[in-house]
Amino acid sequence: MKIMASSEIESQLYLGQQRILSFNYLSLKAKQNSDCLKRQL
């Protein structure tokens, strides 16, 4: 097992955070869309 450089670890954490944020954003948008659809019905 090779030891990662701290900058490499930070970039991995940053990418993970970006994925989590974009996933949260997409699920929030999906929830808003479904709420709009329910109102229209």
DADA-V706290 format. One line per field, one symbol per residue. burial: + if it has 9 or more other C-alpha atoms within 8 Angstrom, else -. A space follows every 50 residues. Layout:
# DADA-V706290
burial->???
This chain:
# DADA-V706290
burial->--------+--------------------------------
